[in-house]
Amino acid sequence: MRKERYDVAVIGAGPAGMSAAYELSQVGCRVALVEREPTVGGILMQCIHNGFGLRHFKADLTGPEYAERLIERIQASTVDVFLDTSVTELHADLPLPGQTGEQTGRQIIGVSPRFGVLELDSEAVVLAMGCRERNRGNISIPGTRPAGIFTAGFAQKLVNMYGILPGKEVVIIGSGDIGLIMARRLTWSGVKVKAVVEIMPYPGGLVRNIVQCLDDFNIPLYLSHTVTNIFGRHRVSGVEIAKLDEQRRVIEESKQTFECDTLLLSVGLVPENELSLDAGVKLSNITGGPLVDSDLMTSVDGIFACGNVLHVHDLVDFVSEESIHCAQGVLRFLERGPAHQYKQTRIVPGNNVRYLTPNRIDPHQEVMLFFRPLIVGRDVALIIKADGAVIKRKKLRQVQPSEMIHFVLKPEDMLGQREEIPAQIEVGLEEQQYAFEKL
């Protein structure tokens, strides 16, 4: 067994974990970065297409190129990296070695071929484990159980990292970004992508991916459709789809069958939060990620979360920016100590908003809010209310559920001339024409 003591332990060495660990190391924190894979980089290493880094690095990079820039920073820093190490336990509120009184710390326990059991004690822990794909069991597709059914992310890994094509004729369920990108990638490799099937009446991926990955290759997108059957005994031989009415009922006469040998699932991502639950962290029933404050600290003192383990992001650039903000929140926690208390304002979704993060904030502190809309529309008004009174309006040129929206809320927006801080801030969308400034 190896035992070590750090100021901060970061779990996960993808873009979120690396960004947070590097930021903390630059101000003198002793940081441990723990990764279950034999290399750092996370999902970026299999994303060989470009489009990464336009915001964060002001450059058009592939996934591995984006990761390489973060890896170079980590290698040049004082961060201790533990690879091939799976964290099995996360504990909070443990007595710190050499400390007395009420001061407590966090502890993670992991296993690895090199160290056996690894025990890391720290004052704070950053959760950056990312997310996983939903599979066939999560969406209950009827039909047989043949070979040839893959998640889009796993198929991406097979093609980009191992040079293995999953099949010759493919149907993709779900229009998430990974599925759209794989439609293009497989077409480039000589695979026939016969259709992309989306249950919602609008696409699930970014507009640019719809255009560049489907429209440019004449790949049909079937909106408001679902898979009603999978055929094949040993290997997929076909997929039956059908159109849905406004009540999501199958229109029987619309059924059609595509002959294919492969089915890819691009039906959403789920934050990896088994460790969070074990530590007593409260999770959102909408995002599946932790409920956090404006410092991105969870319901458990000293445990923070950032990146896709918090909520699934559209762009890795936002993951890095959010993780840097998380590191700054960790520093404030280390400076003030766990006994510090302040009155917090609840942030709640209003009309046409699915979720918001963070969920509670210090109104005296500038905060970046992320939210996902429930509507598709143009020139939509973003309405922000404090205890029922409108404090801010902005016009959004276009909104759709597949694209996350972010904006900065400043103390003067929330407090104004108030003597008391608001108990609740609500963020909503209204489909009306307002002549307000654009975000």
BAROTOR-194290 format. One line per 4 residues: number of its first residue (from 1); for each residue x negated, y negated, z of C-alpha. Coordinates in steps of 0.25 Angstrom, whole numbers, plus 5000, padded with zeros to 4 digits. Example, Ala and Ser with C-alpha at 12.3 -4.5 7.8 and 13.67 -1.06 7.14 Angstrom:
BEGIN
1) 4951,5018,5031  4945,5004,5029
# end
This chain:
BEGIN
1) 5000,5000,5000  4996,4986,4997  5001,4974,5005  4999,4960,5001
5) 5004,4946,5006  5008,4935,4996  5015,4922,4997  5024,4926,4986
9) 5027,4939,4979  5034,4939,4965  5041,4951,4960  5040,4953,4944
13) 5030,4948,4935  5038,4943,4923  5039,4929,4919  5047,4925,4932
17) 5037,4932,4941  5024,4927,4934  5030,4913,4934  5033,4912,4949
21) 5020,4919,4953  5012,4910,4945  5019,4897,4950  5017,4902,4965
25) 5002,4906,4963  4999,4892,4958  5003,4885,4971  4994,4895,4979
29) 5004,4906,4983  4999,4920,4984  5008,4928,4974  5010,4942,4971
33) 5017,4946,4957  5023,4960,4957  5027,4967,4944  5032,4981,4942
37) 5027,4982,4928  5012,4984,4925  5011,4970,4918  5017,4957,4921
41) 5025,4949,4911  5039,4956,4913  5049,4957,4901  5041,4946,4893
45) 5031,4956,4889  5041,4964,4880  5047,4951,4874  5038,4949,4862
49) 5047,4939,4855  5045,4924,4857  5053,4913,4863  5047,4913,4877
53) 5041,4901,4883  5047,4890,4875  5051,4883,4888  5041,4887,4898
57) 5028,4888,4890  5032,4879,4879  5028,4890,4869  5035,4901,4861
61) 5030,4914,4867  5033,4928,4866  5036,4935,4879  5022,4941,4881
65) 5016,4927,4878  5025,4921,4889  5021,4932,4899  5006,4930,4895
69) 5007,4916,4899  5013,4919,4913  5003,4931,4914  4991,4922,4912
73) 4996,4913,4923  4997,4924,4933  4984,4930,4929  4977,4916,4932
77) 4985,4915,4945  4983,4921,4959  4995,4929,4958  4993,4944,4962
81) 5000,4953,4952  5005,4967,4956  5009,4975,4943  5015,4988,4942
85) 5022,4986,4956  5036,4988,4958  5043,4981,4970  5052,4990,4978
89) 5055,4982,4990  5057,4967,4993  5059,4962,5007  5062,4949,5013
93) 5061,4943,5027  5049,4951,5032  5039,4946,5042  5027,4940,5036
97) 5013,4945,5041  5007,4936,5051  5019,4928,5052  5028,4926,5064
101) 5042,4920,5067  5053,4920,5056  5044,4919,5044  5046,4931,5034
105) 5041,4936,5021  5045,4945,5009  5039,4958,5005  5039,4966,4992
109) 5035,4981,4991  5031,4987,4978  5024,4999,4973  5014,5001,4962
113) 5004,5011,4957  4992,5002,4961  4996,4998,4975  5006,5008,4979
117) 5015,5001,4988  5013,4985,4988  5018,4976,4999  5018,4961,4996
121) 5022,4952,5007  5026,4937,5003  5033,4925,5008  5041,4925,4995
125) 5045,4934,4984  5049,4930,4970  5058,4940,4962  5055,4940,4948
129) 5059,4954,4943  5066,4950,4931  5078,4958,4926  5082,4971,4919
133) 5092,4974,4908  5106,4979,4909  5107,4993,4903  5118,5002,4898
137) 5123,5006,4912  5125,4991,4915  5135,4989,4904  5142,5002,4903
141) 5142,5005,4887  5150,5017,4884  5145,5028,4875  5134,5039,4876
145) 5121,5038,4882  5111,5041,4871  5096,5036,4869  5094,5023,4862
149) 5100,5013,4872  5090,5003,4877  5090,4989,4884  5085,4978,4875
153) 5074,4975,4884  5069,4989,4885  5070,4990,4870  5062,4977,4869
157) 5051,4984,4877  5051,4996,4869  5049,4988,4856  5040,4977,4860
161) 5031,4984,4870  5031,4998,4865  5034,4997,4850  5046,5007,4851
165) 5059,5004,4844  5071,5008,4852  5079,5012,4839  5082,5009,4824
169) 5096,5004,4825  5100,4996,4837  5113,4989,4843  5110,4979,4854
173) 5121,4977,4865  5120,4963,4871  5115,4950,4865  5105,4947,4877
177) 5092,4941,4872  5084,4954,4874  5093,4961,4865  5093,4950,4854
181) 5078,4950,4854  5078,4965,4853  5087,4964,4841  5077,4955,4834
185) 5065,4964,4838  5071,4977,4834  5075,4971,4820  5061,4966,4818
189) 5057,4981,4821  5066,4987,4811  5077,4991,4820  5091,4988,4815
193) 5099,4980,4826  5113,4983,4822  5120,4974,4832  5120,4966,4845
197) 5132,4968,4853  5136,4957,4864  5148,4959,4873  5150,4944,4875
201) 5155,4934,4865  5142,4927,4865  5127,4931,4864  5120,4935,4876
205) 5106,4930,4871  5100,4916,4868  5105,4910,4855  5091,4910,4849
209) 5090,4925,4851  5104,4927,4844  5099,4919,4832  5084,4924,4831
213) 5087,4939,4835  5101,4942,4829  5105,4931,4819  5091,4931,4812
217) 5092,4946,4810  5107,4947,4806  5109,4956,4819  5124,4956,4822
221) 5129,4951,4836  5142,4956,4840  5148,4947,4851  5159,4952,4860
225) 5156,4966,4857  5153,4978,4866  5147,4992,4864  5159,5002,4865
229) 5151,5015,4863  5137,5021,4861  5135,5033,4852  5125,5043,4852
233) 5121,5056,4859  5106,5056,4860  5103,5043,4854  5112,5031,4851
237) 5119,5032,4838  5129,5021,4838  5135,5009,4846  5150,5005,4845
241) 5153,4991,4848  5167,4983,4849  5171,4969,4850  5177,4964,4863
245) 5190,4955,4864  5190,4943,4873  5194,4952,4885  5181,4960,4882
249) 5190,4972,4877  5185,4981,4866  5192,4978,4852  5193,4993,4848
253) 5194,4990,4833  5181,4982,4833  5172,4994,4837  5160,4997,4828
257) 5149,5006,4828  5134,5003,4825  5125,5015,4822  5112,5013,4830
261) 5102,5021,4838  5099,5011,4849  5107,5002,4858  5100,4990,4865
265) 5106,4984,4877  5104,4969,4880  5115,4967,4890  5109,4958,4900
269) 5098,4958,4911  5099,4960,4926  5090,4954,4937  5081,4964,4944
273) 5085,4962,4958  5084,4975,4966  5073,4969,4974  5081,4957,4976
277) 5093,4965,4982  5083,4973,4991  5078,4960,4997  5092,4955,5000
281) 5093,4944,4989  5107,4940,4985  5110,4942,4970  5119,4934,4960
285) 5130,4943,4956  5130,4936,4942  5115,4936,4939  5110,4948,4947
289) 5099,4939,4952  5096,4933,4966  5104,4921,4971  5093,4910,4972
293) 5091,4895,4977  5085,4884,4970  5071,4890,4974  5075,4903,4968
297) 5075,4909,4981  5085,4921,4983  5094,4923,4995  5082,4929,5002
301) 5072,4919,5008  5058,4920,5000  5063,4929,4989  5064,4921,4976
305) 5069,4925,4962  5066,4920,4947  5067,4924,4933  5076,4935,4928
309) 5078,4942,4942  5085,4929,4946  5094,4928,4933  5091,4932,4919
313) 5085,4921,4911  5086,4918,4896  5072,4912,4895  5059,4917,4901
317) 5055,4902,4902  5066,4900,4912  5061,4912,4920  5047,4905,4921
321) 5053,4892,4925  5062,4898,4935  5051,4906,4941  5042,4894,4943
325) 5054,4887,4950  5055,4900,4959  5040,4899,4963  5042,4884,4967
329) 5054,4889,4976  5045,4900,4982  5035,4889,4985  5045,4880,4992
333) 5050,4893,5000  5035,4895,5004  5033,4881,5009  5046,4879,5016
337) 5047,4893,5022  5059,4902,5023  5066,4895,5035  5069,4883,5026
341) 5083,4880,5023  5091,4870,5014  5105,4868,5010  5108,4874,4997
345) 5118,4871,4986  5125,4883,4979  5124,4883,4964  5137,4889,4958
349) 5141,4892,4943  5153,4884,4938  5161,4885,4926  5155,4893,4914
353) 5142,4897,4922  5139,4911,4925  5128,4909,4935  5118,4899,4941
357) 5104,4901,4947  5099,4896,4957  5112,4898,4966  5108,4889,4977
361) 5099,4876,4977  5093,4865,4985  5100,4853,4979  5087,4845,4983
365) 5079,4853,4974  5079,4853,4958  5084,4866,4953  5085,4873,4939
369) 5098,4880,4938  5100,4891,4928  5114,4896,4924  5121,4904,4913
373) 5134,4899,4906  5146,4907,4904  5151,4900,4891  5146,4897,4877
377) 5148,4883,4873  5142,4870,4868  5141,4856,4875  5145,4862,4888
381) 5144,4854,4901  5136,4858,4912  5143,4853,4925  5136,4853,4938
385) 5144,4851,4951  5140,4849,4965  5151,4852,4975  5161,4850,4964
389) 5156,4837,4959  5149,4836,4945  5135,4832,4947  5130,4834,4933
393) 5134,4837,4919  5126,4841,4907  5129,4846,4893  5124,4859,4888
397) 5123,4860,4873  5126,4875,4873  5128,4886,4883  5130,4901,4882
401) 5129,4912,4892  5117,4918,4886  5108,4905,4889  5105,4901,4903
405) 5106,4886,4906  5097,4879,4916  5096,4865,4921  5089,4858,4933
409) 5098,4852,4944  5091,4841,4951  5094,4836,4966  5100,4823,4961
413) 5110,4831,4953  5114,4839,4965  5113,4829,4976  5116,4815,4970
417) 5120,4806,4981  5125,4817,4989  5122,4818,5004  5125,4832,5005
421) 5120,4843,4995  5131,4850,4987  5135,4864,4992  5137,4869,4978
425) 5133,4865,4964  5141,4871,4952  5136,4872,4938  5146,4874,4927
429) 5149,4872,4912  5160,4865,4905  5163,4867,4890  5166,4852,4888
433) 5159,4841,4879  5150,4832,4888  5140,4822,4884  5130,4825,4894
437) 5115,4827,4893  5110,4840,4888  5102,4849,4897
# end
